[in-house]
């Protein structure tokens, strides 16, 4: 604390705090004030940036440019815990259908370049007595959401438009594989034919095995946390849709991804820069 208030008289400061002047120099007192300041910084990041409300000590350390041990000790000392959304499992209606003809082609694979594997899924967002559906496609290497689409219906059109949005955003650099679950939207003839027309191989999780598309499951869990669970707080659907797009942009460009130690878009840009540098060398 003393290093932050060098201009204050020690006797006056001790008198205001109701402690002895000598106590100001004690290590424990100085450390306690440092911890208090750090606590305020952590709480400020959580409260001022909704997309960072789920930051644990690892991502918080990156955000503040400090050591993980220091952040973890401070959070433990003050009982600071990031928001964690509770998973709710429900039986899917499509579990009664026959398994799709497509196999899980990406099992045990680890993409080492962008646009090798995209994974897709959709979720529903309750809003004023109805549902808004969001479909996304995620690049498994960069963890970037390459394409998305919002609709009031979850059908093959929603999925196909999200897929085409990804192609446009990646300048038609198509992936080798595109993976999803076996929902009716993804097993539809129109969608699978569209994907095949671009020479992309269709891959699907085993029936009733959501962990085989775990990256998308994890994304939606964090996305809903960042978006905030009280969706009815928005005045109208326009404001809600605007926040959805803003949260997706924040995920790609500003929110630190725990596996990448940086936002996905920055990771992708760094990769492209390194490739260009090696090519020019």
Secondary structure, DSSP 8 states (H G I E B T S, - for coil): -TTT-TTS-HHHHHHHHTS-GGGGG-HHHHHHHHHHHHHHHHHHHHHH-GGGTT--HHHHHHHHT--HHHHHHHHHHHT-------------GGGGS---S---SSTT----STTSEEEEEEEEEEETTEEEEEEEEEETTT--EEEEEEESS-SHHHHHHHHHHHHHHTTT---SEEEE---HHHH-HHHHHHHHHTT-EEEE--TT-GGGGHHHHHHHHHHHHHH-S-GGGSSSHHHHHHHHHHHHHHHHHTS-BTTTTB-HHHHHHHHHHHHHHHHH-
